[in-house]
Amino acid sequence: MVRSARGMHRNDVPIAAATTRPTTADPSSPATTARRTRTESHTESFRISIENITLETADLQLAWEKTAIQLPIVFPTSKIMESNLSKMNVDTASANDLYTAAVYYLNNDKDLQKAKVWITKAVALKDDAFCFYRQKSLIHEALGELKMAIDAAQRSLELAESGGNQQYVNLNKKQLREWTER
């Protein structure tokens, strides 16, 4: 802090301005949506962490002694993704962009027919990617196209085995067992 003729300042900002809270009840303002709770456990040192992370939200948590304050953070992920995807040209998009779009739609219960078009084009551009075929299998399964899902999972398994990726080998074997037992 610096004392000058203008009063107390911190980093060239008047202290009063630096500590002013919103004066209206803005529901998106952290000053009105922070949650303070008493905790059973004792926090020895002041701790700052990010908790409860989702695609759209997270909580910034400040904790000390037996107190925790959670400040909600909202991310406009869906809005940004939808804006970017609406501009994507399927004919000129890269395999990775098509894959990302398809997986986003699958994981967020969006239009699975679009996801199917995108993942089909992605595997056509990059037919040696076991992860692409894995997601293709999951999209087909979500659409009720079990035969196509099994075919894509088998291709993913073959590529994972030849690439030495045991994690994908195990994922595909487990999925194929479940699907063939139906």
C-alpha positions in Angstrom: 0.0 0.0 0.0 1.1 3.5 -0.8 -0.1 6.7 0.9 -0.2 9.6 -1.4 -2.0 12.9 -1.7 -4.8 10.9 -3.3 -5.3 8.7 -0.3 -4.4 5.0 0.3 -3.7 3.0 -2.9 -2.8 -0.6 -3.8 -1.3 -1.1 -7.2 -2.5 2.3 -8.4 -6.1 1.4 -7.5 -7.8 3.4 -4.6 -8.4 0.9 -1.8 -12.0 1.8 -1.6 -12.4 0.9 -5.3 -10.4 -2.3 -4.9 -12.6 -3.6 -2.1 -16.0 -2.4 -3.3 -18.7 -5.1 -3.5 -21.6 -5.0 -5.9 -24.4 -2.9 -4.5 -27.2 -4.6 -6.4 -28.4 -8.2 -5.9 -26.9 -9.6 -9.1 -27.5 -13.4 -9.0 -24.4 -14.0 -11.1 -22.2 -12.0 -8.7 -19.9 -14.1 -6.5 -20.7 -11.7 -3.7 -24.3 -12.9 -3.7 -23.8 -16.6 -4.6 -20.9 -17.6 -2.4 -21.7 -20.4 0.1 -20.1 -20.4 3.5 -20.2 -23.6 5.5 -18.8 -24.9 8.7 -16.8 -28.1 8.3 -16.2 -31.0 10.6 -12.6 -31.3 9.6 -10.0 -28.7 10.6 -7.9 -27.1 7.8 -4.5 -26.2 9.3 -3.4 -23.8 6.6 -5.4 -21.5 4.3 -6.2 -23.6 1.2 -7.5 -22.5 -2.2 -8.8 -25.2 -4.5 -11.1 -25.8 -7.4 -13.8 -28.4 -6.6 -16.9 -29.9 -8.2 -15.6 -29.5 -11.7 -18.0 -30.1 -14.6 -18.0 -29.1 -18.2 -20.0 -25.9 -17.4 -19.2 -25.1 -13.7 -16.7 -25.4 -10.9 -16.4 -24.1 -7.4 -13.5 -22.1 -6.2 -13.1 -23.1 -2.5 -11.4 -21.1 0.1 -10.9 -23.1 3.4 -9.3 -22.4 6.7 -9.9 -23.7 10.2 -13.4 -25.1 10.2 -14.7 -22.7 7.5 -15.1 -23.2 3.7 -16.4 -20.7 1.2 -17.4 -21.9 -2.2 -17.5 -19.4 -5.1 -19.3 -20.8 -8.1 -17.7 -20.3 -11.5 -19.7 -20.7 -14.7 -18.1 -21.5 -18.1 -20.0 -20.9 -21.3 -18.8 -24.2 -22.8 -22.0 -25.2 -24.6 -22.4 -21.7 -26.1 -18.8 -21.6 -27.3 -18.9 -25.2 -28.7 -22.2 -24.6 -30.5 -20.9 -21.4 -32.0 -17.7 -23.1 -33.2 -19.5 -26.2 -34.5 -22.0 -24.1 -36.4 -19.1 -22.6 -38.4 -17.4 -26.0 -39.0 -17.4 -27.2 -42.6 -17.5 -31.0 -42.6 -15.9 -31.2 -46.0 -12.8 -29.2 -45.0 -12.6 -30.0 -41.2 -9.6 -32.0 -39.9 -10.1 -35.5 -38.6 -9.3 -34.3 -35.1 -11.9 -31.5 -35.3 -14.6 -33.9 -36.5 -13.7 -36.4 -33.8 -13.8 -33.8 -31.1 -17.2 -32.5 -32.3 -18.6 -36.1 -32.4 -17.4 -36.9 -28.9 -18.8 -33.6 -27.6 -22.2 -34.4 -29.0 -22.1 -38.0 -27.7 -21.1 -37.0 -24.2 -23.6 -34.1 -24.0 -26.7 -35.8 -25.4 -26.8 -33.7 -28.5 -27.8 -34.7 -32.0 -26.3 -38.2 -32.4 -27.0 -38.4 -36.1 -24.7 -35.4 -36.6 -22.2 -37.1 -34.3 -22.4 -40.2 -36.5 -21.7 -38.2 -39.7 -18.7 -36.5 -38.1 -17.2 -39.6 -36.6 -17.7 -41.5 -39.9 -15.9 -38.7 -41.8 -13.1 -38.6 -39.1 -12.4 -42.4 -39.4 -12.4 -42.0 -43.2 -9.7 -39.4 -42.8 -7.7 -41.2 -40.1 -8.5 -44.9 -40.3 -5.7 -46.0 -38.1 -6.9 -44.3 -34.9 -8.2 -46.8 -32.4 -9.7 -44.0 -30.3 -11.7 -42.8 -33.2 -13.2 -46.3 -33.8 -13.9 -46.6 -30.0 -16.0 -43.5 -30.1 -17.6 -44.5 -33.3 -18.7 -47.8 -31.6 -20.2 -45.8 -28.7 -22.1 -43.5 -31.0 -23.5 -46.5 -32.9 -24.5 -48.2 -29.7 -26.2 -45.0 -28.4 -28.2 -45.0 -31.7 -29.3 -48.6 -31.2 -27.1 -49.8 -34.1 -25.5 -52.7 -32.2 -24.1 -54.5 -35.2 -22.3 -51.4 -36.4 -21.1 -50.7 -32.8 -19.6 -54.2 -32.6 -17.9 -53.8 -35.9 -16.3 -50.5 -34.9 -15.3 -51.8 -31.5 -13.6 -54.8 -33.2 -11.7 -52.5 -35.5 -10.7 -50.4 -32.5 -9.5 -53.6 -30.7 -7.4 -54.7 -33.7 -5.8 -51.2 -34.0 -5.1 -51.0 -30.2 -3.5 -54.5 -30.2 -1.3 -53.6 -33.1 -0.4 -50.3 -31.5 0.3 -51.8 -28.2 -2.3 -49.8 -26.3 -3.4 -52.2 -23.5 -5.9 -49.7 -22.0 -7.9 -49.6 -25.3 -7.5 -53.3 -25.7 -9.1 -53.9 -22.3 -11.9 -51.3 -22.9 -12.8 -52.8 -26.2 -12.8 -56.4 -24.9 -15.0 -55.5 -22.0 -17.4 -53.6 -24.3 -17.6 -56.4 -26.8 -18.3 -58.9 -24.1 -21.2 -56.8 -22.8 -22.6 -56.2 -26.3 -22.4 -59.8 -27.4 -24.1 -61.0 -24.2 -27.2 -59.0 -25.0 
